[in-house]
Amino acid sequence: MPSAHEHPVFAWVYEALTARSDSRGADKMRSRLVGSLSGRVLEIGFGNGLNFRYYPPEAHVIGIEPDWEMLRRSIPRAHAARAKIDLISGDGQALPFRDATFDAAVACLVLCTIPDAAAAMAEVARVLKPEGKLYFVEHVRAPGRVLATFQDLVDPLWSRTFAGCHPNRETAAVLARAGFRVEDVRPSMRGIFVGGRAVLE
Ligand SMILES: C[S@@+](CC[C@H](N)C(=O)[O-])C[C@H]1O[C@@H](n2cnc3c(N)ncnc32)[C@H](O)[C@@H]1O
Protein backbone atom coordinates (compact mmCIF):
# COMPACT_ATOMS: atom_id res chain seq x y z
CA MET A 1 0.00 0.00 0.00
CA PRO A 2 1.56 3.35 -1.02
CA SER A 3 2.16 5.93 1.77
CA ALA A 4 0.48 9.36 1.75
CA HIS A 5 3.48 10.67 -0.22
CA GLU A 6 3.30 8.00 -2.93
CA HIS A 7 1.26 8.38 -6.09
CA PRO A 8 2.47 5.74 -8.55
CA VAL A 9 -0.26 6.42 -11.13
CA PHE A 10 0.42 10.16 -10.99
CA ALA A 11 4.17 9.50 -11.38
CA TRP A 12 3.43 7.58 -14.57
CA VAL A 13 1.05 10.28 -15.87
CA TYR A 14 3.55 13.02 -14.95
CA GLU A 15 6.28 11.28 -16.93
CA ALA A 16 4.06 11.32 -20.03
CA LEU A 17 2.79 14.88 -19.48
CA THR A 18 6.25 16.31 -18.94
CA ALA A 19 7.72 14.47 -21.94
CA ARG A 20 5.18 16.40 -23.97
CA SER A 21 5.53 19.77 -22.22
CA ASP A 22 9.34 19.62 -22.20
CA SER A 23 9.37 18.95 -25.94
CA ARG A 24 7.12 22.02 -26.35
CA GLY A 25 9.32 24.50 -24.50
CA ALA A 26 9.27 23.65 -20.78
CA ASP A 27 12.82 22.33 -21.23
CA LYS A 28 13.95 25.93 -21.85
CA MET A 29 12.29 27.01 -18.61
CA ARG A 30 14.22 24.27 -16.78
CA SER A 31 17.49 25.24 -18.41
CA ARG A 32 16.97 28.93 -17.48
CA LEU A 33 16.05 27.97 -13.92
CA VAL A 34 19.11 25.93 -12.97
CA GLY A 35 21.60 26.35 -15.82
CA SER A 36 23.84 28.90 -14.09
CA LEU A 37 23.82 27.60 -10.51
CA SER A 38 26.97 26.57 -8.68
CA GLY A 39 28.04 25.38 -5.25
CA ARG A 40 25.77 23.36 -2.97
CA VAL A 41 22.26 23.48 -4.39
CA LEU A 42 19.15 22.09 -2.70
CA GLU A 43 16.28 21.02 -4.96
CA ILE A 44 13.08 20.24 -3.08
CA GLY A 45 10.52 17.90 -4.62
CA PHE A 46 12.64 17.11 -7.68
CA GLY A 47 10.05 14.57 -8.89
CA ASN A 48 11.29 12.49 -11.81
CA GLY A 49 14.46 14.58 -12.04
CA LEU A 50 13.77 16.58 -15.18
CA ASN A 51 15.93 19.51 -14.06
CA PHE A 52 19.02 17.38 -13.46
CA ARG A 53 20.40 17.49 -16.99
CA TYR A 54 20.51 21.29 -16.98
CA TYR A 55 22.70 21.82 -13.90
CA PRO A 56 26.27 22.74 -14.82
CA PRO A 57 29.21 20.68 -13.48
CA GLU A 58 29.97 23.48 -10.98
CA ALA A 59 26.83 22.58 -9.03
CA HIS A 60 26.60 19.86 -6.39
CA VAL A 61 22.89 19.17 -6.16
CA ILE A 62 21.28 17.60 -3.11
CA GLY A 63 17.68 16.74 -3.93
CA ILE A 64 14.91 15.72 -1.57
CA GLU A 65 11.74 13.97 -2.71
CA PRO A 66 9.17 12.01 -0.66
CA ASP A 67 7.54 9.98 -3.45
CA TRP A 68 9.55 6.84 -4.01
CA GLU A 69 8.09 6.19 -7.48
CA MET A 70 9.11 9.70 -8.59
CA LEU A 71 12.54 9.24 -7.02
CA ARG A 72 13.02 5.88 -8.76
CA ARG A 73 12.30 7.50 -12.12
CA SER A 74 14.84 10.25 -11.40
CA ILE A 75 17.78 7.88 -10.77
CA PRO A 76 18.93 7.41 -14.41
CA ARG A 77 18.64 11.19 -14.90
CA ALA A 78 20.82 11.79 -11.84
CA HIS A 79 23.44 9.36 -13.20
CA ALA A 80 23.42 11.02 -16.63
CA ALA A 81 23.72 14.57 -15.28
CA ARG A 82 26.85 16.70 -15.67
CA ALA A 83 26.59 17.83 -12.04
CA LYS A 84 27.01 15.59 -9.03
CA ILE A 85 23.48 14.82 -7.85
CA ASP A 86 22.71 13.23 -4.48
CA LEU A 87 19.17 11.99 -3.98
CA ILE A 88 17.47 11.88 -0.59
CA SER A 89 14.11 10.35 0.16
CA GLY A 90 12.49 12.84 2.53
CA ASP A 91 10.10 15.66 3.23
CA GLY A 92 10.68 19.29 2.28
CA GLN A 93 8.75 20.36 5.38
CA ALA A 94 11.44 18.92 7.68
CA LEU A 95 14.82 19.17 5.99
CA PRO A 96 17.56 16.93 7.40
CA PHE A 97 20.29 19.57 7.02
CA ARG A 98 22.11 21.99 9.32
CA ASP A 99 21.37 25.73 9.19
CA ALA A 100 23.08 27.80 6.46
CA THR A 101 24.51 24.93 4.40
CA PHE A 102 23.33 25.72 0.84
CA ASP A 103 24.41 28.35 -1.68
CA ALA A 104 21.14 28.10 -3.59
CA ALA A 105 17.78 26.35 -3.49
CA VAL A 106 15.41 25.38 -6.30
CA ALA A 107 11.62 25.00 -6.16
CA CYS A 108 10.12 23.94 -9.48
CA LEU A 109 6.38 23.26 -9.70
CA VAL A 110 6.40 22.01 -6.15
CA LEU A 111 4.93 24.67 -3.84
CA CYS A 112 1.53 23.82 -5.33
CA THR A 113 1.81 20.30 -3.91
CA ILE A 114 3.73 20.35 -0.62
CA PRO A 115 0.95 20.16 2.00
CA ASP A 116 2.42 22.98 4.13
CA ALA A 117 4.34 25.08 1.63
CA ALA A 118 4.99 27.76 4.27
CA ALA A 119 6.72 25.19 6.51
CA ALA A 120 8.85 24.02 3.56
CA MET A 121 9.86 27.59 2.70
CA ALA A 122 10.74 28.29 6.34
CA GLU A 123 12.96 25.20 6.20
CA VAL A 124 14.58 26.37 2.96
CA ALA A 125 15.22 29.79 4.54
CA ARG A 126 16.86 28.04 7.49
CA VAL A 127 19.25 25.88 5.43
CA LEU A 128 20.23 28.59 2.91
CA LYS A 129 23.35 30.61 3.62
CA PRO A 130 22.45 34.27 4.39
CA GLU A 131 23.57 35.30 0.90
CA GLY A 132 21.94 32.23 -0.70
CA LYS A 133 19.12 32.56 -3.21
CA LEU A 134 15.97 30.63 -3.97
CA TYR A 135 15.25 30.06 -7.68
CA PHE A 136 11.68 29.14 -8.50
CA VAL A 137 9.12 28.47 -11.19
CA GLU A 138 5.65 27.81 -9.86
CA HIS A 139 2.06 27.85 -10.97
CA VAL A 140 0.05 30.10 -8.69
CA ARG A 141 -3.30 31.70 -8.03
CA ALA A 142 -4.21 33.90 -11.02
CA PRO A 143 -4.08 37.67 -10.45
CA GLY A 144 -7.38 38.12 -12.34
CA ARG A 145 -10.61 37.50 -10.39
CA VAL A 146 -12.36 35.34 -13.02
CA LEU A 147 -9.49 32.92 -13.46
CA ALA A 148 -8.81 32.79 -9.70
CA THR A 149 -12.47 31.95 -9.01
CA PHE A 150 -12.26 29.18 -11.59
CA GLN A 151 -9.14 27.85 -9.86
CA ASP A 152 -10.99 27.88 -6.51
CA LEU A 153 -13.88 25.96 -8.02
CA VAL A 154 -11.75 23.23 -9.60
CA ASP A 155 -9.36 22.95 -6.65
CA PRO A 156 -11.08 20.05 -4.79
CA LEU A 157 -11.26 17.81 -7.86
CA TRP A 158 -7.91 19.02 -9.23
CA SER A 159 -6.03 18.22 -6.02
CA ARG A 160 -7.53 14.73 -5.85
CA THR A 161 -6.65 14.06 -9.49
CA PHE A 162 -3.13 15.53 -9.46
CA ALA A 163 -1.66 14.05 -6.28
CA GLY A 164 -2.38 16.98 -3.94
CA CYS A 165 -1.55 19.80 -6.38
CA HIS A 166 -3.51 23.02 -5.71
CA PRO A 167 -3.97 25.41 -8.64
CA ASN A 168 -4.77 28.42 -6.41
CA ARG A 169 -1.84 28.75 -4.00
CA GLU A 170 -0.82 32.29 -2.96
CA THR A 171 2.86 31.52 -3.41
CA ALA A 172 4.13 35.12 -3.18
CA ALA A 173 2.59 35.40 0.30
CA VAL A 174 4.11 32.05 1.31
CA LEU A 175 7.58 33.25 0.28
CA ALA A 176 7.18 36.58 2.08
CA ARG A 177 6.06 34.83 5.28
CA ALA A 178 9.19 32.68 5.19
CA GLY A 179 11.35 35.82 5.04
CA PHE A 180 12.08 35.92 1.30
CA ARG A 181 12.04 39.05 -0.84
CA VAL A 182 11.20 38.21 -4.43
CA GLU A 183 13.29 39.87 -7.11
CA ASP A 184 13.31 39.40 -10.85
CA VAL A 185 9.72 38.11 -11.11
CA ARG A 186 8.71 36.76 -14.51
CA PRO A 187 4.97 36.04 -14.83
CA SER A 188 3.62 34.14 -17.83
CA MET A 189 0.33 32.72 -19.10
CA ARG A 190 -1.88 35.44 -17.54
CA GLY A 191 0.13 35.28 -14.34
CA ILE A 192 -0.66 31.61 -13.66
CA PHE A 193 3.05 30.79 -13.90
CA VAL A 194 5.68 32.81 -12.09
CA GLY A 195 9.42 32.39 -12.26
CA GLY A 196 12.00 34.32 -10.36
CA ARG A 197 14.59 34.59 -7.69
CA ALA A 198 14.17 35.34 -4.00
CA VAL A 199 16.66 36.50 -1.42
CA LEU A 200 16.55 36.34 2.36
CA GLU A 201 15.56 39.67 3.96
C1 LIG B 1 4.34 18.47 -9.95
S1 LIG B 1 5.63 17.56 -9.25
C2 LIG B 1 7.04 18.51 -9.75
C3 LIG B 1 8.27 17.70 -9.90
C4 LIG B 1 9.53 18.45 -10.34
N1 LIG B 1 9.91 19.47 -9.38
C5 LIG B 1 9.44 19.06 -11.71
O1 LIG B 1 9.90 20.19 -11.90
O2 LIG B 1 8.96 18.41 -12.64
C6 LIG B 1 5.49 17.94 -7.53
C7 LIG B 1 6.48 17.20 -6.66
O3 LIG B 1 6.39 17.65 -5.30
C8 LIG B 1 6.68 16.55 -4.49
N2 LIG B 1 6.27 16.75 -3.09
C9 LIG B 1 5.04 16.56 -2.54
N3 LIG B 1 5.08 16.75 -1.22
C10 LIG B 1 6.36 17.09 -0.91
C11 LIG B 1 7.03 17.39 0.30
N4 LIG B 1 6.39 17.39 1.47
N5 LIG B 1 8.36 17.68 0.24
C12 LIG B 1 9.02 17.69 -0.95
N6 LIG B 1 8.42 17.40 -2.12
C13 LIG B 1 7.12 17.10 -2.11
C14 LIG B 1 5.90 15.43 -5.16
O4 LIG B 1 6.28 14.15 -4.70
C15 LIG B 1 6.23 15.68 -6.62
O5 LIG B 1 7.38 15.02 -7.02
The ligand as a Gaussian input file, in Angstrom:
#p B3LYP/6-31G(d) Opt

LIG

0 1
 C        4.336000      18.469000      -9.955000
 S        5.633000      17.559000      -9.245000
 C        7.039000      18.513000      -9.748000
 C        8.269000      17.699000      -9.903000
 C        9.532000      18.455000     -10.340000
 N        9.913000      19.465000      -9.380000
 C        9.441000      19.063000     -11.710000
 O        9.896000      20.186000     -11.902000
 O        8.958000      18.406000     -12.635000
 C        5.493000      17.943000      -7.529000
 C        6.476000      17.200000      -6.662000
 O        6.389000      17.646000      -5.299000
 C        6.677000      16.552000      -4.487000
 N        6.267000      16.754000      -3.090000
 C        5.040000      16.559000      -2.539000
 N        5.081000      16.749000      -1.220000
 C        6.357000      17.092000      -0.906000
 C        7.031000      17.391000       0.305000
 N        6.393000      17.393000       1.466000
 N        8.359000      17.683000       0.241000
 C        9.016000      17.691000      -0.953000
 N        8.419000      17.400000      -2.119000
 C        7.117000      17.101000      -2.114000
 C        5.898000      15.432000      -5.163000
 O        6.276000      14.147000      -4.703000
 C        6.233000      15.681000      -6.622000
 O        7.381000      15.017000      -7.019000

